[in-house]
Amino acid sequence: MEINLISDTVTRPTPGMLEAMMTAKVGDDVFKNDPSVNALEAKVADFFGMEAALFFPSGSMANQTAIKLHTQPGEQLICDKYAHVYNYEGGGVSFNSGVSCKLVDGNRGMMTATQVEQSINPPDFYHSPLTSLVCIENTTNKGGGACWDFEELKKIRAVCDKNHLKYHLDGARLWNALVAKKEDPKAYGKLFDSISVCFSKGLGCPVGSALVGDKKMMDSALRIRKVLGGGMRQSGFLASAAIYAMDNHIDRLAEDHRRAAEIGEVLNTLDIIQKVEPIETNIIIFELDESKMLASDFLNKLEENSISIIGMGQGKLRIVTHLDYTQEMHVYFLKVLQSIG
């Protein structure tokens, strides 16, 4: 039994999803003639109560498109130091948009409205970049799947309105936050200028993300997607997987969260574990006491038992539960952890 807990991106389509893909009605989406893509975009827009959506091959491309929509070269966006748009998108902020990042020292990838306001450059001080955008990531990847407090997000919106800033949500794992906190997606749609969501993480699709906003913005996003090479042809096969996932895989995220919490409970009982970060969704980040066991030895012992997790550097390790991680695997993994620790 092979158990891969490196990421929730390792999943494979379920039989039901494959059936939806194989029976999809498709056209040429570059001409906007793919009925399945059009249906997905309408479904995602309606889910968030926003005007329009655009299907993308990746979440990074969706985020990079949003940044380009909301900024001009030489300007600056504000984000937490853990933000995906800064750490894990290949420097695309500067490469694609000519924009710099003002990094905020938040808590587990989450900053406060006060911190955001303190990070805004005076608009009449032309020696510094003009602040034009605030980027939020919910849940936070590097922060261990942490969920933002919605009231704090509303306070940041007020700061953005006061200072004429745009507001983008990198919602790659927003589905997890919605399930964990029982939140209304339409409340997010009212709050943000744009939202990106990923189908290939918790929802288990092989490929795909979407960007959501108003109609005028998505018309502009279409051109940027083309420039970035994101136009796809019969992408309805992929869009049908996303439609299936939205209909069948959102509520079940609670299972991933439960198993993650149970893994955390076991880790906290082990003598070799120095720290386990708070667990809210499907990501567990923890540190070993390397005076008792090196991280490399721990990873090797898991590999000997056909279990894969990932090292994040600086002594941190990460486990991510997902659709392909079954209860049988879960029971086995917990036993292996207890035998190691």
ZADO-1210 file (C-alpha; in nm, 4 decimals, padded with zeros to 6 digits):
<atoms>
<atom x="00.0000" y="00.0000" z="00.0000" code="MET" pos="1"/>
<atom x="00.1591" y="00.3246" z="-00.1205" code="GLU" pos="2"/>
<atom x="00.0574" y="00.6352" z="00.0775" code="ILE" pos="3"/>
<atom x="00.1420" y="00.9750" z="-00.0714" code="ASN" pos="4"/>
<atom x="00.0826" y="01.2657" z="00.1672" code="LEU" pos="5"/>
<atom x="00.3171" y="01.5105" z="-00.0039" code="ILE" pos="6"/>
<atom x="00.0288" y="01.7286" z="-00.1234" code="SER" pos="7"/>
<atom x="-00.3403" y="01.7280" z="-00.2098" code="ASP" pos="8"/>
<atom x="-00.2306" y="01.7760" z="-00.5714" code="THR" pos="9"/>
<atom x="-00.1348" y="01.4073" z="-00.6061" code="VAL" pos="10"/>
<atom x="-00.4928" y="01.2803" z="-00.6409" code="THR" pos="11"/>
<atom x="-00.6253" y="01.0974" z="-00.9437" code="ARG" pos="12"/>
<atom x="-00.9766" y="01.1311" z="-01.0883" code="PRO" pos="13"/>
<atom x="-01.2434" y="00.9134" z="-00.9267" code="THR" pos="14"/>
<atom x="-01.4511" y="00.6784" z="-01.1452" code="PRO" pos="15"/>
<atom x="-01.7390" y="00.9263" z="-01.1361" code="GLY" pos="16"/>
<atom x="-01.5123" y="01.2114" z="-01.2400" code="MET" pos="17"/>
<atom x="-01.3638" y="01.0062" z="-01.5233" code="LEU" pos="18"/>
<atom x="-01.7126" y="00.9260" z="-01.6466" code="GLU" pos="19"/>
<atom x="-01.8017" y="01.2957" z="-01.6433" code="ALA" pos="20"/>
<atom x="-01.4854" y="01.3743" z="-01.8384" code="MET" pos="21"/>
<atom x="-01.5389" y="01.1026" z="-02.0976" code="MET" pos="22"/>
<atom x="-01.8976" y="01.2087" z="-02.1655" code="THR" pos="23"/>
<atom x="-01.8284" y="01.5837" z="-02.1699" code="ALA" pos="24"/>
<atom x="-01.9660" y="01.8014" z="-02.4462" code="LYS" pos="25"/>
<atom x="-01.6737" y="01.9984" z="-02.5834" code="VAL" pos="26"/>
<atom x="-01.5875" y="02.2653" z="-02.8371" code="GLY" pos="27"/>
<atom x="-01.3028" y="02.5097" z="-02.8905" code="ASP" pos="28"/>
<atom x="-01.2719" y="02.7240" z="-02.5825" code="ASP" pos="29"/>
<atom x="-01.0335" y="02.9708" z="-02.7478" code="VAL" pos="30"/>
<atom x="-01.3394" y="03.0670" z="-02.9546" code="PHE" pos="31"/>
<atom x="-01.5494" y="03.0457" z="-02.6326" code="LYS" pos="32"/>
<atom x="-01.7412" y="02.7594" z="-02.7948" code="ASN" pos="33"/>
<atom x="-01.6835" y="02.4862" z="-02.5371" code="ASP" pos="34"/>
<atom x="-02.0191" y="02.4275" z="-02.3616" code="PRO" pos="35"/>
<atom x="-01.8645" y="02.2500" z="-02.0622" code="SER" pos="36"/>
<atom x="-01.6180" y="02.5335" z="-01.9953" code="VAL" pos="37"/>
<atom x="-01.8956" y="02.7887" z="-02.0321" code="ASN" pos="38"/>
<atom x="-02.1093" y="02.5896" z="-01.7870" code="ALA" pos="39"/>
<atom x="-01.8241" y="02.5687" z="-01.5342" code="LEU" pos="40"/>
<atom x="-01.7522" y="02.9414" z="-01.5550" code="GLU" pos="41"/>
<atom x="-02.1196" y="03.0214" z="-01.4988" code="ALA" pos="42"/>
<atom x="-02.1339" y="02.7748" z="-01.2084" code="LYS" pos="43"/>
<atom x="-01.8289" y="02.9204" z="-01.0320" code="VAL" pos="44"/>
<atom x="-01.9487" y="03.2788" z="-01.0821" code="ALA" pos="45"/>
<atom x="-02.2890" y="03.1883" z="-00.9367" code="ASP" pos="46"/>
<atom x="-02.1268" y="03.0022" z="-00.6446" code="PHE" pos="47"/>
<atom x="-01.9575" y="03.3242" z="-00.5338" code="PHE" pos="48"/>
<atom x="-02.2379" y="03.5561" z="-00.6449" code="GLY" pos="49"/>
<atom x="-02.0057" y="03.7337" z="-00.8884" code="MET" pos="50"/>
<atom x="-02.0642" y="03.8326" z="-01.2488" code="GLU" pos="51"/>
<atom x="-01.8199" y="03.6142" z="-01.4406" code="ALA" pos="52"/>
<atom x="-01.5418" y="03.3576" z="-01.4207" code="ALA" pos="53"/>
<atom x="-01.2602" y="03.2388" z="-01.6461" code="LEU" pos="54"/>
<atom x="-01.1114" y="02.8868" z="-01.6542" code="PHE" pos="55"/>
<atom x="-00.7311" y="02.8603" z="-01.6241" code="PHE" pos="56"/>
<atom x="-00.4846" y="02.5727" z="-01.6474" code="PRO" pos="57"/>
<atom x="-00.3248" y="02.6644" z="-01.3130" code="SER" pos="58"/>
<atom x="-00.3780" y="02.8664" z="-00.9982" code="GLY" pos="59"/>
<atom x="-00.0508" y="03.0510" z="-01.0459" code="SER" pos="60"/>
<atom x="-00.1654" y="03.1735" z="-01.3880" code="MET" pos="61"/>
<atom x="-00.4993" y="03.2826" z="-01.2407" code="ALA" pos="62"/>
<atom x="-00.3233" y="03.4747" z="-00.9617" code="ASN" pos="63"/>
<atom x="-00.0730" y="03.6297" z="-01.2008" code="GLN" pos="64"/>
<atom x="-00.3559" y="03.7420" z="-01.4269" code="THR" pos="65"/>
<atom x="-00.5360" y="03.9035" z="-01.1339" code="ALA" pos="66"/>
<atom x="-00.2208" y="04.0877" z="-01.0279" code="ILE" pos="67"/>
<atom x="-00.1704" y="04.2181" z="-01.3811" code="LYS" pos="68"/>
<atom x="-00.5339" y="04.3296" z="-01.3955" code="LEU" pos="69"/>
<atom x="-00.5083" y="04.5259" z="-01.0719" code="HIS" pos="70"/>
<atom x="-00.1648" y="04.6897" z="-01.1074" code="THR" pos="71"/>
<atom x="00.0680" y="04.8841" z="-01.3357" code="GLN" pos="72"/>
<atom x="00.4460" y="04.8283" z="-01.3712" code="PRO" pos="73"/>
<atom x="00.6435" y="04.9957" z="-01.0933" code="GLY" pos="74"/>
<atom x="00.3630" y="04.9626" z="-00.8406" code="GLU" pos="75"/>
<atom x="00.3538" y="04.7476" z="-00.5276" code="GLN" pos="76"/>
<atom x="00.1226" y="04.4896" z="-00.3739" code="LEU" pos="77"/>
<atom x="00.0939" y="04.4037" z="-00.0059" code="ILE" pos="78"/>
<atom x="00.0962" y="04.0397" z="00.1055" code="CYS" pos="79"/>
<atom x="00.2052" y="03.8266" z="00.3971" code="ASP" pos="80"/>
<atom x="00.5628" y="03.6974" z="00.3929" code="LYS" pos="81"/>
<atom x="00.4241" y="03.3421" z="00.3548" code="TYR" pos="82"/>
<atom x="00.2049" y="03.4301" z="00.0536" code="ALA" pos="83"/>
<atom x="00.1995" y="03.1908" z="-00.2399" code="HIS" pos="84"/>
<atom x="00.2134" y="03.4786" z="-00.4907" code="VAL" pos="85"/>
<atom x="00.5503" y="03.5782" z="-00.3432" code="TYR" pos="86"/>
<atom x="00.7074" y="03.2434" z="-00.2518" code="ASN" pos="87"/>
<atom x="00.5820" y="02.9887" z="-00.5024" code="TYR" pos="88"/>
<atom x="00.4977" y="03.1535" z="-00.8340" code="GLU" pos="89"/>
<atom x="00.8476" y="03.1770" z="-00.9784" code="GLY" pos="90"/>
<atom x="00.8881" y="03.5515" z="-00.9312" code="GLY" pos="91"/>
<atom x="00.5913" y="03.6062" z="-01.1612" code="GLY" pos="92"/>
<atom x="00.4841" y="03.9222" z="-00.9792" code="VAL" pos="93"/>
<atom x="00.7952" y="04.1019" z="-01.1038" code="SER" pos="94"/>
<atom x="00.8358" y="03.9103" z="-01.4317" code="PHE" pos="95"/>
<atom x="00.4779" y="03.9388" z="-01.5552" code="ASN" pos="96"/>
<atom x="00.3595" y="04.2653" z="-01.4017" code="SER" pos="97"/>
<atom x="00.6727" y="04.4605" z="-01.3072" code="GLY" pos="98"/>
<atom x="00.5383" y="04.4873" z="-00.9539" code="VAL" pos="99"/>
<atom x="00.7151" y="04.4505" z="-00.6188" code="SER" pos="100"/>
<atom x="00.5838" y="04.2973" z="-00.2964" code="CYS" pos="101"/>
<atom x="00.5662" y="04.4675" z="00.0420" code="LYS" pos="102"/>
<atom x="00.5916" y="04.1717" z="00.2798" code="LEU" pos="103"/>
<atom x="00.4062" y="04.1758" z="00.6092" code="VAL" pos="104"/>
<atom x="00.5237" y="03.9754" z="00.9107" code="ASP" pos="105"/>
<atom x="00.1895" y="03.8163" z="00.9921" code="GLY" pos="106"/>
<atom x="00.0890" y="03.5098" z="01.1907" code="ASN" pos="107"/>
<atom x="00.0852" y="03.1790" z="00.9985" code="ARG" pos="108"/>
<atom x="00.0379" y="03.3623" z="00.6706" code="GLY" pos="109"/>
<atom x="-00.2311" y="03.5987" z="00.8008" code="MET" pos="110"/>
<atom x="-00.1867" y="03.9728" z="00.8535" code="MET" pos="111"/>
<atom x="-00.4102" y="04.2255" z="01.0265" code="THR" pos="112"/>
<atom x="-00.5855" y="04.5284" z="00.8856" code="ALA" pos="113"/>
<atom x="-00.3578" y="04.7463" z="01.0984" code="THR" pos="114"/>
<atom x="-00.0498" y="04.5846" z="00.9459" code="GLN" pos="115"/>
<atom x="-00.1901" y="04.6358" z="00.5969" code="VAL" pos="116"/>
<atom x="-00.2590" y="05.0024" z="00.6624" code="GLU" pos="117"/>
<atom x="00.0910" y="05.0528" z="00.8027" code="GLN" pos="118"/>
<atom x="00.2367" y="04.8965" z="00.4852" code="SER" pos="119"/>
<atom x="00.0754" y="05.1390" z="00.2398" code="ILE" pos="120"/>
<atom x="00.3219" y="05.3826" z="00.0847" code="ASN" pos="121"/>
<atom x="00.2112" y="05.7497" z="00.0855" code="PRO" pos="122"/>
<atom x="00.0558" y="05.7964" z="-00.2608" code="PRO" pos="123"/>
<atom x="00.2121" y="06.1427" z="-00.3084" code="ASP" pos="124"/>
<atom x="00.5630" y="06.0229" z="-00.2146" code="PHE" pos="125"/>
<atom x="00.6896" y="05.9404" z="-00.5621" code="TYR" pos="126"/>
<atom x="01.0211" y="05.7997" z="-00.4361" code="HIS" pos="127"/>
<atom x="00.8490" y="05.4785" z="-00.3253" code="SER" pos="128"/>
<atom x="00.6316" y="05.2417" z="-00.5307" code="PRO" pos="129"/>
<atom x="00.2630" y="05.3252" z="-00.5504" code="LEU" pos="130"/>
<atom x="00.0661" y="05.0736" z="-00.3433" code="THR" pos="131"/>
<atom x="-00.2227" y="04.9449" z="-00.5527" code="SER" pos="132"/>
<atom x="-00.3213" y="04.5927" z="-00.4398" code="LEU" pos="133"/>
<atom x="-00.3635" y="04.3721" z="-00.1333" code="VAL" pos="134"/>
<atom x="-00.3345" y="03.9941" z="-00.1804" code="CYS" pos="135"/>
<atom x="-00.4762" y="03.7441" z="00.0697" code="ILE" pos="136"/>
<atom x="-00.4297" y="03.3647" z="00.0708" code="GLU" pos="137"/>
<atom x="-00.7020" y="03.1523" z="00.2339" code="ASN" pos="138"/>
<atom x="-00.6267" y="02.8886" z="00.3488" code="THR" pos="139"/>
<atom x="-00.2590" y="02.9620" z="00.3934" code="THR" pos="140"/>
<atom x="-00.0335" y="02.6944" z="00.2467" code="ASN" pos="141"/>
<atom x="00.2912" y="02.7793" z="00.4240" code="LYS" pos="142"/>
<atom x="00.0888" y="02.8694" z="00.7336" code="GLY" pos="143"/>
<atom x="-00.0355" y="02.5117" z="00.7654" code="GLY" pos="144"/>
<atom x="-00.3848" y="02.5382" z="00.6204" code="GLY" pos="145"/>
<atom x="-00.4852" y="02.8208" z="00.8518" code="ALA" pos="146"/>
<atom x="-00.8203" y="02.9918" z="00.7942" code="CYS" pos="147"/>
<atom x="-00.8587" y="03.3682" z="00.8071" code="TRP" pos="148"/>
<atom x="-01.1036" y="03.5353" z="01.0432" code="ASP" pos="149"/>
<atom x="-01.3699" y="03.6778" z="00.8119" code="PHE" pos="150"/>
<atom x="-01.4133" y="03.9846" z="01.0312" code="GLU" pos="151"/>
<atom x="-01.0453" y="04.0693" z="00.9812" code="GLU" pos="152"/>
<atom x="-01.0902" y="04.0275" z="00.6061" code="LEU" pos="153"/>
<atom x="-01.3743" y="04.2806" z="00.6225" code="LYS" pos="154"/>
<atom x="-01.1510" y="04.5236" z="00.8110" code="LYS" pos="155"/>
<atom x="-00.8853" y="04.4888" z="00.5401" code="ILE" pos="156"/>
<atom x="-01.1534" y="04.5591" z="00.2782" code="ARG" pos="157"/>
<atom x="-01.2301" y="04.8853" z="00.4616" code="ALA" pos="158"/>
<atom x="-00.8595" y="04.9753" z="00.4506" code="VAL" pos="159"/>
<atom x="-00.8548" y="04.9017" z="00.0772" code="CYS" pos="160"/>
<atom x="-01.1617" y="05.1176" z="00.0145" code="ASP" pos="161"/>
<atom x="-01.0195" y="05.4035" z="00.2193" code="LYS" pos="162"/>
<atom x="-00.6920" y="05.3942" z="00.0251" code="ASN" pos="163"/>
<atom x="-00.8296" y="05.3080" z="-00.3216" code="HIS" pos="164"/>
<atom x="-00.6614" y="04.9662" z="-00.3335" code="LEU" pos="165"/>
<atom x="-00.7788" y="04.6537" z="-00.5133" code="LYS" pos="166"/>
<atom x="-00.8330" y="04.3345" z="-00.3124" code="TYR" pos="167"/>
<atom x="-00.7479" y="03.9868" z="-00.4459" code="HIS" pos="168"/>
<atom x="-00.8023" y="03.6502" z="-00.2787" code="LEU" pos="169"/>
<atom x="-00.5783" y="03.3581" z="-00.3662" code="ASP" pos="170"/>
<atom x="-00.8363" y="03.0964" z="-00.2761" code="GLY" pos="171"/>
<atom x="-00.6506" y="02.7879" z="-00.3957" code="ALA" pos="172"/>
<atom x="-00.7817" y="02.6062" z="-00.0873" code="ARG" pos="173"/>
<atom x="-01.0751" y="02.8361" z="-00.0150" code="LEU" pos="174"/>
<atom x="-01.3036" y="02.5316" z="-00.0391" code="TRP" pos="175"/>
<atom x="-01.1348" y="02.3971" z="00.2762" code="ASN" pos="176"/>
<atom x="-01.1924" y="02.7211" z="00.4642" code="ALA" pos="177"/>
<atom x="-01.5584" y="02.7346" z="00.3595" code="LEU" pos="178"/>
<atom x="-01.6161" y="02.3809" z="00.4902" code="VAL" pos="179"/>
<atom x="-01.4076" y="02.4181" z="00.8070" code="ALA" pos="180"/>
<atom x="-01.5710" y="02.7463" z="00.9114" code="LYS" pos="181"/>
<atom x="-01.9143" y="02.6869" z="00.7540" code="LYS" pos="182"/>
<atom x="-01.8892" y="03.0145" z="00.5633" code="GLU" pos="183"/>
<atom x="-02.0953" y="03.1536" z="00.2762" code="ASP" pos="184"/>
<atom x="-01.9022" y="03.1760" z="-00.0537" code="PRO" pos="185"/>
<atom x="-02.1213" y="03.4666" z="-00.1644" code="LYS" pos="186"/>
<atom x="-01.9939" y="03.6675" z="00.1336" code="ALA" pos="187"/>
<atom x="-01.6469" y="03.6307" z="-00.0170" code="TYR" pos="188"/>
<atom x="-01.7796" y="03.7344" z="-00.3562" code="GLY" pos="189"/>
<atom x="-01.9107" y="04.0581" z="-00.2069" code="LYS" pos="190"/>
<atom x="-01.5833" y="04.1307" z="-00.0303" code="LEU" pos="191"/>
<atom x="-01.3135" y="04.0798" z="-00.2949" code="PHE" pos="192"/>
<atom x="-01.2510" y="04.2360" z="-00.6343" code="ASP" pos="193"/>
<atom x="-01.1228" y="03.9020" z="-00.7629" code="SER" pos="194"/>
<atom x="-01.0950" y="03.5449" z="-00.6345" code="ILE" pos="195"/>
<atom x="-00.8935" y="03.2539" z="-00.7691" code="SER" pos="196"/>
<atom x="-00.9949" y="02.8974" z="-00.6800" code="VAL" pos="197"/>
<atom x="-00.8166" y="02.5710" z="-00.7570" code="CYS" pos="198"/>
<atom x="-00.9862" y="02.2474" z="-00.8597" code="PHE" pos="199"/>
<atom x="-00.6737" y="02.0281" z="-00.8563" code="SER" pos="200"/>
<atom x="-00.6092" y="02.0348" z="-00.4814" code="LYS" pos="201"/>
<atom x="-00.8819" y="01.9430" z="-00.2336" code="GLY" pos="202"/>
<atom x="-01.1444" y="01.8855" z="-00.5012" code="LEU" pos="203"/>
<atom x="-00.9318" y="01.6204" z="-00.6694" code="GLY" pos="204"/>
<atom x="-00.9301" y="01.7330" z="-01.0331" code="CYS" pos="205"/>
<atom x="-00.6319" y="01.6598" z="-01.2577" code="PRO" pos="206"/>
<atom x="-00.5977" y="02.0203" z="-01.3811" code="VAL" pos="207"/>
<atom x="-00.7623" y="02.3576" z="-01.3468" code="GLY" pos="208"/>
<atom x="-00.8375" y="02.6800" z="-01.1632" code="SER" pos="209"/>
<atom x="-01.0749" y="02.9675" z="-01.2125" code="ALA" pos="210"/>
<atom x="-01.0602" y="03.3426" z="-01.1664" code="LEU" pos="211"/>
<atom x="-01.3810" y="03.5184" z="-01.0641" code="VAL" pos="212"/>
<atom x="-01.4716" y="03.8867" z="-01.0805" code="GLY" pos="213"/>
<atom x="-01.6942" y="04.1273" z="-01.2695" code="ASP" pos="214"/>
<atom x="-01.7686" y="04.0891" z="-01.6405" code="LYS" pos="215"/>
<atom x="-01.5410" y="04.3722" z="-01.7538" code="LYS" pos="216"/>
<atom x="-01.2518" y="04.2298" z="-01.5531" code="MET" pos="217"/>
<atom x="-01.2952" y="03.8791" z="-01.6953" code="MET" pos="218"/>
<atom x="-01.3044" y="04.0212" z="-02.0495" code="ASP" pos="219"/>
<atom x="-00.9645" y="04.1767" z="-01.9764" code="SER" pos="220"/>
<atom x="-00.8458" y="03.8570" z="-01.8075" code="ALA" pos="221"/>
<atom x="-00.9157" y="03.6655" z="-02.1288" code="LEU" pos="222"/>
<atom x="-00.6581" y="03.8756" z="-02.3124" code="ARG" pos="223"/>
<atom x="-00.3992" y="03.8325" z="-02.0350" code="ILE" pos="224"/>
<atom x="-00.4579" y="03.4580" z="-02.0276" code="ARG" pos="225"/>
<atom x="-00.3876" y="03.4509" z="-02.4007" code="LYS" pos="226"/>
<atom x="-00.0641" y="03.6497" z="-02.3565" code="VAL" pos="227"/>
<atom x="00.0483" y="03.4063" z="-02.0844" code="LEU" pos="228"/>
<atom x="-00.0228" y="03.1097" z="-02.3117" code="GLY" pos="229"/>
<atom x="-00.3238" y="02.9853" z="-02.1169" code="GLY" pos="230"/>
<atom x="-00.5719" y="02.9426" z="-02.4006" code="GLY" pos="231"/>
<atom x="-00.6900" y="02.5814" z="-02.4246" code="MET" pos="232"/>
<atom x="-00.8985" y="02.4114" z="-02.6923" code="ARG" pos="233"/>
<atom x="-01.1253" y="02.1200" z="-02.5927" code="GLN" pos="234"/>
<atom x="-01.0766" y="02.2007" z="-02.2258" code="SER" pos="235"/>
<atom x="-01.4332" y="02.0952" z="-02.1525" code="GLY" pos="236"/>
<atom x="-01.2936" y="01.7527" z="-02.0605" code="PHE" pos="237"/>
<atom x="-01.1163" y="01.9266" z="-01.7713" code="LEU" pos="238"/>
<atom x="-01.4041" y="02.1626" z="-01.6960" code="ALA" pos="239"/>
<atom x="-01.6403" y="01.8654" z="-01.6636" code="SER" pos="240"/>
<atom x="-01.4098" y="01.7220" z="-01.3969" code="ALA" pos="241"/>
<atom x="-01.4342" y="02.0522" z="-01.2088" code="ALA" pos="242"/>
<atom x="-01.8140" y="02.0592" z="-01.2366" code="ILE" pos="243"/>
<atom x="-01.8265" y="01.7041" z="-01.1000" code="TYR" pos="244"/>
<atom x="-01.5922" y="01.8017" z="-00.8175" code="ALA" pos="245"/>
<atom x="-01.8012" y="02.1024" z="-00.7169" code="MET" pos="246"/>
<atom x="-02.1100" y="01.8826" z="-00.7078" code="ASP" pos="247"/>
<atom x="-01.9534" y="01.5892" z="-00.5227" code="ASN" pos="248"/>
<atom x="-01.6263" y="01.6723" z="-00.3489" code="HIS" pos="249"/>
<atom x="-01.6752" y="01.9900" z="-00.1440" code="ILE" pos="250"/>
<atom x="-01.8605" y="01.8538" z="00.1590" code="ASP" pos="251"/>
<atom x="-01.6272" y="01.5530" z="00.1855" code="ARG" pos="252"/>
<atom x="-01.3362" y="01.7884" z="00.2625" code="LEU" pos="253"/>
<atom x="-01.4491" y="01.7535" z="00.6248" code="ALA" pos="254"/>
<atom x="-01.3096" y="01.3968" z="00.6136" code="GLU" pos="255"/>
<atom x="-00.9657" y="01.5299" z="00.5178" code="ASP" pos="256"/>
<atom x="-00.9842" y="01.7786" z="00.8040" code="HIS" pos="257"/>
<atom x="-01.0834" y="01.5084" z="01.0550" code="ARG" pos="258"/>
<atom x="-00.7983" y="01.2811" z="00.9518" code="ARG" pos="259"/>
<atom x="-00.5487" y="01.5675" z="00.9651" code="ALA" pos="260"/>
<atom x="-00.6590" y="01.6489" z="01.3201" code="ALA" pos="261"/>
<atom x="-00.6182" y="01.2835" z="01.4210" code="GLU" pos="262"/>
<atom x="-00.2684" y="01.2731" z="01.2724" code="ILE" pos="263"/>
<atom x="-00.1860" y="01.5840" z="01.4740" code="GLY" pos="264"/>
<atom x="-00.3107" y="01.4185" z="01.7920" code="GLU" pos="265"/>
<atom x="-00.0786" y="01.1213" z="01.7375" code="VAL" pos="266"/>
<atom x="00.2190" y="01.3425" z="01.6498" code="LEU" pos="267"/>
<atom x="00.1691" y="01.5341" z="01.9747" code="ASN" pos="268"/>
<atom x="00.2100" y="01.2107" z="02.1715" code="THR" pos="269"/>
<atom x="00.5471" y="01.1228" z="02.0160" code="LEU" pos="270"/>
<atom x="00.8657" y="01.1917" z="02.2088" code="ASP" pos="271"/>
<atom x="01.0562" y="01.2826" z="01.8901" code="ILE" pos="272"/>
<atom x="00.8187" y="01.5653" z="01.7965" code="ILE" pos="273"/>
<atom x="00.9137" y="01.9135" z="01.9108" code="GLN" pos="274"/>
<atom x="00.6166" y="02.1105" z="01.7782" code="LYS" pos="275"/>
<atom x="00.2950" y="02.0630" z="01.5811" code="VAL" pos="276"/>
<atom x="00.1412" y="02.3763" z="01.4303" code="GLU" pos="277"/>
<atom x="-00.2325" y="02.4309" z="01.4928" code="PRO" pos="278"/>
<atom x="-00.4406" y="02.2220" z="01.2510" code="ILE" pos="279"/>
<atom x="-00.7593" y="02.3689" z="01.1044" code="GLU" pos="280"/>
<atom x="-00.7951" y="02.1990" z="00.7684" code="THR" pos="281"/>
<atom x="-00.5992" y="01.9346" z="00.5751" code="ASN" pos="282"/>
<atom x="-00.2380" y="02.0487" z="00.6252" code="ILE" pos="283"/>
<atom x="-00.0143" y="01.9431" z="00.9142" code="ILE" pos="284"/>
<atom x="00.3184" y="02.1204" z="00.9660" code="ILE" pos="285"/>
<atom x="00.5439" y="01.9906" z="01.2431" code="PHE" pos="286"/>
<atom x="00.9033" y="01.9914" z="01.3658" code="GLU" pos="287"/>
<atom x="01.1167" y="01.7096" z="01.5023" code="LEU" pos="288"/>
<atom x="01.3416" y="01.7299" z="01.8045" code="ASP" pos="289"/>
<atom x="01.6529" y="01.6583" z="01.6002" code="GLU" pos="290"/>
<atom x="01.8530" y="01.5764" z="01.9106" code="SER" pos="291"/>
<atom x="01.6368" y="01.2607" z="01.9158" code="LYS" pos="292"/>
<atom x="01.5814" y="01.1961" z="01.5451" code="MET" pos="293"/>
<atom x="01.6967" y="01.3747" z="01.2322" code="LEU" pos="294"/>
<atom x="01.4320" y="01.4783" z="00.9824" code="ALA" pos="295"/>
<atom x="01.6103" y="01.2762" z="00.7117" code="SER" pos="296"/>
<atom x="01.5939" y="00.9625" z="00.9286" code="ASP" pos="297"/>
<atom x="01.2261" y="01.0201" z="00.9993" code="PHE" pos="298"/>
<atom x="01.1511" y="01.0565" z="00.6275" code="LEU" pos="299"/>
<atom x="01.3522" y="00.7412" z="00.5528" code="ASN" pos="300"/>
<atom x="01.1576" y="00.5400" z="00.8101" code="LYS" pos="301"/>
<atom x="00.8318" y="00.6515" z="00.6512" code="LEU" pos="302"/>
<atom x="00.9648" y="00.5608" z="00.3064" code="GLU" pos="303"/>
<atom x="01.0524" y="00.2132" z="00.4362" code="GLU" pos="304"/>
<atom x="00.6812" y="00.1791" z="00.5127" code="ASN" pos="305"/>
<atom x="00.5784" y="00.3118" z="00.1685" code="SER" pos="306"/>
<atom x="00.4710" y="00.6504" z="00.3069" code="ILE" pos="307"/>
<atom x="00.5774" y="00.9817" z="00.1490" code="SER" pos="308"/>
<atom x="00.5590" y="01.3254" z="00.3090" code="ILE" pos="309"/>
<atom x="00.7582" y="01.6389" z="00.2302" code="ILE" pos="310"/>
<atom x="01.0314" y="01.8386" z="00.4004" code="GLY" pos="311"/>
<atom x="00.9851" y="02.2162" z="00.3922" code="MET" pos="312"/>
<atom x="01.3357" y="02.3081" z="00.5064" code="GLY" pos="313"/>
<atom x="01.4426" y="02.4651" z="00.8366" code="GLN" pos="314"/>
<atom x="01.3486" y="02.1446" z="01.0161" code="GLY" pos="315"/>
<atom x="00.9806" y="02.1616" z="00.9193" code="LYS" pos="316"/>
<atom x="00.7874" y="01.8695" z="00.7709" code="LEU" pos="317"/>
<atom x="00.4457" y="01.8732" z="00.6037" code="ARG" pos="318"/>
<atom x="00.1633" y="01.6218" z="00.5682" code="ILE" pos="319"/>
<atom x="-00.1420" y="01.6914" z="00.3508" code="VAL" pos="320"/>
<atom x="-00.4543" y="01.4739" z="00.3609" code="THR" pos="321"/>
<atom x="-00.6656" y="01.4424" z="00.0479" code="HIS" pos="322"/>
<atom x="-00.9253" y="01.2560" z="-00.1571" code="LEU" pos="323"/>
<atom x="-00.7028" y="00.9532" z="-00.2301" code="ASP" pos="324"/>
<atom x="-00.6031" y="00.9064" z="00.1352" code="TYR" pos="325"/>
<atom x="-00.8487" y="00.6432" z="00.2560" code="THR" pos="326"/>
<atom x="-00.9513" y="00.5394" z="00.6065" code="GLN" pos="327"/>
<atom x="-00.7562" y="00.2148" z="00.5629" code="GLU" pos="328"/>
<atom x="-00.4439" y="00.4166" z="00.4789" code="MET" pos="329"/>
<atom x="-00.5152" y="00.6462" z="00.7715" code="HIS" pos="330"/>
<atom x="-00.5264" y="00.3645" z="01.0265" code="VAL" pos="331"/>
<atom x="-00.2038" y="00.2177" z="00.8866" code="TYR" pos="332"/>
<atom x="-00.0252" y="00.5553" z="00.8870" code="PHE" pos="333"/>
<atom x="-00.1174" y="00.6244" z="01.2489" code="LEU" pos="334"/>
<atom x="00.0231" y="00.2839" z="01.3502" code="LYS" pos="335"/>
<atom x="00.3475" y="00.3529" z="01.1626" code="VAL" pos="336"/>
<atom x="00.3830" y="00.6936" z="01.3322" code="LEU" pos="337"/>
<atom x="00.3340" y="00.5366" z="01.6745" code="GLN" pos="338"/>
<atom x="00.5958" y="00.2684" z="01.5984" code="SER" pos="339"/>
<atom x="00.8529" y="00.5335" z="01.4964" code="ILE" pos="340"/>
<atom x="00.7990" y="00.7726" z="01.7854" code="GLY" pos="341"/>
</atoms>
